[in-house]
Amino acid sequence: MVRFRAEGVRLDQAVAEACGISRARAQAWIAEGRVRVGGKVVDKAAYRLKGEEVEVFPKEERPLVVPEDLPIPILYEDEDLLVLNKPPGLLTHPAPGVYTGTVVNALLGRYFPVEGPVEGTEGLAAERPEEVRPGIVHRLDKDTSGVLVVAKHGGALEALAQAFRDRLVLKRYLAITEGVPQEGTLIAPIGRHPVERHKMHVGGIAPRYAETDFQVLATAGPYALVEARPHTGRTHQIRVHLKHLKTPILGDEVYGRKSPHIGRQALHAYGLRIPHPRTGRILEFWAPVPPDMARAWEALGGRWPEMLKREEPTATAG
C-alpha cells in the first residue's frame, strides 16, 4: 500500500506521481476501487484533493512480453513449423528481468498475435516472463548461434517435443576449443553448481543424465574445431562437458576465459535433423558457420574441412 497527502491536484495525477505509474494506469486503479481518500473509496479520477490522506492499493502487474521487429534469418517454413538461424546475442525466450530482445518477441505479432492493448502496445503476459514460450520446442543459449526449430501450432509442438524426448532428433554443433578434447562419447551427469548458481557443473546439485558425442574435425596448434552431438538437452551441456574434458570453448567467459579472437563462446548449432511433425518425413537443416567464428578459426591458423565450406543455408527432405 502507498500512503500520501496532496492538495489542489487531481486524484489521478497525484496517484500517478506517488506510485510512479502512467496516468492511464492510475485512472484504471481508481475505477477499480483501489484508491481511498480520507478512508473512503473514491472512483472519480478528476476528484481534486484537499489535503486528505490518500491510500493506494496497487494492482500486481504481470510481466509483459511484447512483439518486436527483430531480423532473424529463416531457413525453412511451412504451415506446421518454422526453422530459424538464430544470431548470437539473442535469448530464445524471456527470462527474469529480460522481457525484450528475444526470439519469442520476434515471433509474437507475426506468428503468435495476441489481442488487447497494454500500455499502448500489444503483448502477452504470464505469471513469469520465462513461461512465455509460444512454439518453442528447444532453446539455444543467448550467445550460441544456429538452427532453432519453432512449432506453429499446438499439434506440431506436441509432435516435435515427443521427437526430442524419443531422441529422434539429431543435433550437430560446431565448437572451437582451447585444447584438443578426447573423441568419443562422454556420459557425465550435469547439475547446478553448488556455489556459483548461474553455472552448471558435472555432478553438482541434483545432477541429471547427460550424454554428448565429440569428434575433432581439425586442429590448429593447441586449438581444435570440434563437432558435438548432444543426445540429451541439459542446460549448457556442451559447454560444461567440454570444460570437464579440460578443453573449454574459445571465448566462453563462464566456463573458460575471454578471448581476443571472438566476443562470445565459439559455439554454433550448424545442423539439425528432425521428423516432420505432420508427415514424419526426415528434414535436415544446415546453417553456415557465422562470420565471427570463421574469423576466429582463421586467426588461429585453422583451415576448414570441406564439409564446412558451404556458404549458404540449406534445407533438405528425405
C-alpha positions in Angstrom: 0.0 0.0 0.0 1.1 3.6 -0.8 0.1 6.5 1.5 0.5 10.2 0.8 -1.2 13.6 1.1 -1.7 16.2 -1.6 -3.8 19.3 -2.1 -5.1 21.1 -5.1 -4.4 18.4 -7.7 -6.5 15.8 -9.5 -6.6 12.4 -7.8 -5.3 10.5 -10.9 -2.4 12.9 -11.3 -1.4 12.6 -7.6 -1.7 8.7 -7.7 0.4 8.6 -10.9 3.2 10.7 -9.4 3.2 9.0 -6.0 3.3 5.5 -7.4 5.5 6.1 -10.4 2.9 4.9 -13.0 1.2 6.3 -16.0 -1.9 8.5 -15.6 -3.9 5.9 -17.6 -2.9 3.2 -15.2 -3.8 5.5 -12.2 -7.2 6.1 -13.7 -7.7 2.3 -14.1 -6.8 1.7 -10.4 -9.2 4.5 -9.3 -12.0 3.0 -11.4 -11.3 -0.4 -9.8 -11.7 0.9 -6.3 -8.1 0.7 -5.4 -7.8 4.2 -4.1 -9.2 5.6 -0.8 -9.3 9.3 0.1 -9.9 10.0 3.8 -10.7 6.4 4.4 -13.4 6.2 1.7 -13.1 4.7 -1.8 -13.2 7.5 -4.5 -13.8 6.3 -8.0 -13.6 9.7 -9.8 -10.2 10.4 -11.3 -11.0 14.1 -11.6 -11.6 14.5 -7.8 -9.5 17.4 -6.6 -7.7 16.6 -3.4 -8.0 18.9 -0.3 -5.1 17.6 1.7 -6.7 14.3 2.8 -4.7 11.2 3.3 -4.7 9.0 0.1 -4.3 5.2 0.3 -3.4 3.3 -2.9 -3.6 -0.5 -3.1 -1.5 -1.2 -6.2 -2.6 -3.9 -8.6 0.1 -6.5 -9.2 1.1 -6.3 -12.9 2.2 -9.4 -14.6 5.3 -9.2 -16.7 4.6 -8.1 -20.3 6.2 -9.7 -23.3 5.7 -7.6 -26.5 6.2 -8.2 -30.2 9.3 -6.7 -31.7 10.7 -6.4 -35.3 13.9 -8.4 -34.9 15.6 -9.7 -38.0 16.1 -13.5 -37.7 17.0 -15.4 -40.9 14.5 -18.1 -41.8 15.9 -21.4 -43.1 12.6 -23.1 -43.7 8.9 -22.6 -43.1 5.6 -24.4 -43.8 2.2 -24.5 -42.2 3.5 -26.6 -39.2 6.9 -25.3 -38.3 9.5 -22.6 -38.7 13.2 -23.1 -38.7 15.4 -20.1 -37.8 19.1 -19.4 -38.0 19.4 -17.6 -34.6 22.0 -14.9 -34.4 24.3 -14.8 -31.3 23.3 -12.3 -28.6 19.6 -13.2 -28.7 17.9 -15.1 -25.9 15.5 -17.8 -27.1 12.7 -16.8 -24.7 12.3 -14.2 -21.9 13.9 -14.6 -18.6 13.5 -12.8 -15.2 14.1 -9.1 -15.9 14.6 -9.6 -19.6 11.3 -9.1 -21.5 12.6 -7.8 -24.8 15.1 -8.7 -27.5 14.3 -12.5 -27.6 13.3 -14.9 -30.3 9.8 -15.0 -28.6 9.5 -11.2 -29.0 10.2 -11.7 -32.7 7.7 -14.5 -33.0 4.9 -12.5 -31.4 2.9 -10.4 -33.8 4.0 -12.3 -36.9 3.3 -15.9 -35.9 1.5 -15.7 -32.5 -0.5 -12.4 -32.4 -2.2 -11.5 -29.2 -5.1 -9.1 -28.6 -5.7 -6.3 -26.3 -3.7 -3.0 -25.8 -1.4 -2.9 -22.8 0.2 0.5 -22.1 -0.1 1.5 -25.8 1.1 -1.8 -27.3 0.1 -5.4 -27.7 1.8 -8.1 -25.7 1.5 -11.4 -23.9 1.5 -11.6 -20.1 2.3 -14.6 -17.8 2.9 -15.1 -14.1 6.7 -15.2 -15.0 8.2 -14.0 -18.3 10.2 -17.2 -18.8 6.8 -19.0 -19.1 6.0 -17.1 -22.3 7.3 -19.6 -24.9 4.8 -19.8 -27.8 6.0 -22.5 -30.2 9.4 -23.0 -28.5 10.4 -26.7 -28.7 14.1 -26.4 -27.7 16.4 -23.5 -26.9 19.9 -22.2 -27.6 22.0 -20.2 -25.2 22.0 -16.4 -25.8 25.5 -16.4 -27.3 25.1 -19.7 -29.2 24.1 -19.2 -32.8 22.4 -21.6 -35.3 19.5 -23.8 -36.1 16.4 -23.4 -34.0 13.0 -25.0 -34.7 9.7 -23.5 -33.7 6.2 -25.1 -33.8 3.4 -23.0 -35.4 0.5 -24.7 -33.6 -0.2 -27.0 -30.6 -0.2 -30.2 -32.6 3.2 -29.5 -34.1 4.6 -28.5 -30.7 3.4 -31.8 -29.1 4.8 -33.9 -32.0 8.2 -32.2 -32.1 8.5 -32.3 -28.3 7.9 -36.0 -28.4 10.5 -36.4 -31.1 13.1 -34.7 -28.9 12.0 -36.9 -25.9 12.4 -40.0 -28.0 15.8 -38.9 -29.3 14.7 -38.9 -32.9 16.3 -35.5 -33.4 20.0 -35.3 -34.4 21.7 -32.0 -33.3 25.1 -31.1 -34.6 27.1 -28.3 -33.0 30.4 -26.8 -34.1 32.8 -25.5 -31.4 36.3 -24.1 -31.3 38.1 -25.3 -28.2 41.2 -24.4 -26.3 42.9 -27.7 -26.3 42.0 -30.9 -28.2 39.3 -32.9 -26.5 39.2 -36.7 -26.3 37.0 -38.0 -29.1 34.1 -40.4 -28.4 31.0 -40.4 -26.1 31.1 -38.6 -22.8 28.4 -39.6 -20.3 28.6 -37.2 -17.3 25.5 -36.1 -15.3 25.0 -32.3 -15.0 23.6 -30.4 -12.1 23.6 -26.9 -10.7 27.0 -25.6 -9.5 27.0 -25.9 -5.7 28.5 -22.3 -5.2 28.1 -20.3 -8.4 24.4 -20.8 -9.0 24.5 -19.3 -12.5 26.7 -22.1 -13.6 26.1 -25.8 -14.3 28.6 -28.5 -13.3 29.4 -32.1 -13.9 27.9 -33.6 -10.7 26.6 -30.6 -9.0 23.2 -30.3 -7.3 20.5 -32.7 -8.5 22.6 -34.0 -11.5 20.7 -35.4 -14.5 22.0 -37.8 -17.1 23.8 -36.1 -19.9 25.5 -37.6 -23.0 27.5 -36.0 -25.8 29.5 -37.3 -28.7 32.6 -35.4 -29.7 34.6 -35.6 -33.0 37.7 -33.5 -33.7 37.3 -32.1 -37.3 40.6 -30.1 -37.4 43.3 -28.7 -35.3 45.4 -25.6 -35.3 48.2 -25.8 -32.7 46.6 -26.1 -29.3 43.1 -25.3 -30.7 40.5 -27.7 -32.2 37.5 -27.5 -34.4 35.0 -29.9 -32.8 31.7 -31.4 -33.7 29.4 -32.1 -30.7 26.3 -34.2 -30.9 24.3 -34.0 -27.7 21.9 -36.8 -27.0 20.3 -35.1 -24.1 19.3 -31.4 -23.6 20.8 -30.3 -20.3 21.4 -26.6 -19.7 24.9 -25.6 -21.0 25.5 -29.3 -21.8 28.2 -28.9 -24.5 29.9 -26.1 -22.7 30.0 -28.0 -19.4 31.1 -31.3 -20.9 34.0 -29.6 -22.8 35.1 -27.8 -19.6 35.0 -31.2 -17.9 37.4 -32.5 -20.6 39.7 -29.6 -19.8 39.1 -28.1 -23.3 36.7 -25.2 -22.8 35.1 -23.4 -25.7 37.0 -20.4 -27.0 35.6 -17.2 -25.7 33.4 -18.8 -23.1 33.7 -16.4 -20.1 31.5 -18.6 -17.9 33.3 -21.9 -18.3 36.6 -20.8 -19.8 38.0 -17.4 -20.4 37.7 -14.3 -22.6 39.3 -14.4 -26.0 40.7 -11.6 -28.2 39.5 -13.6 -31.2 35.7 -13.7 -30.6 33.3 -11.8 -28.3 31.3 -14.9 -27.3 31.6 -18.6 -26.8 32.5 -20.1 -30.2 29.6 -22.5 -30.4 27.2 -22.8 -33.3 24.3 -25.2 -33.9 25.1 -25.9 -37.5 22.9 -28.9 -38.2 19.5 -30.3 -37.2 17.7 -33.4 -38.4 14.1 -33.9 -37.4 11.0 -35.8 -38.4 8.3 -33.5 -39.8 5.5 -33.2 -37.1 2.7 -33.9 -39.6 4.2 -36.2 -42.3 7.1 -37.9 -40.4 9.5 -37.3 -43.3 13.0 -36.5 -42.3 14.0 -32.9 -42.6 17.6 -31.7 -42.4 18.8 -28.1 -42.0 22.3 -26.6 -42.1 23.3 -23.1 -41.1 26.7 -21.9 -42.4 29.5 -21.0 -40.0 28.8 -17.4 -38.8 31.4 -14.8 -39.7 32.8 -14.2 -36.2 33.5 -17.9 -35.7 35.0 -18.1 -39.2 37.3 -15.2 -38.5 38.3 -16.6 -35.1 39.3 -20.0 -36.5 41.3 -18.5 -39.4 43.0 -16.1 -37.0 44.2 -19.1 -35.0 45.7 -20.5 -38.2 42.9 -23.1 -38.8 41.7 -24.5 -42.1 38.2 -25.5 -42.9 37.2 -29.1 -43.7 35.3 -29.5 -47.0 32.1 -30.4 -45.1 32.0 -26.9 -43.5 32.7 -24.8 -46.6 29.1 -24.3 -47.6 28.3 -20.6 -47.6 24.5 -20.8 -47.9 22.0 -22.3 -45.5 20.3 -25.5 -46.8 17.2 -27.5 -46.1 16.6 -31.0 -47.4 13.8 -33.5 -47.1 14.2 -37.2 -47.0 
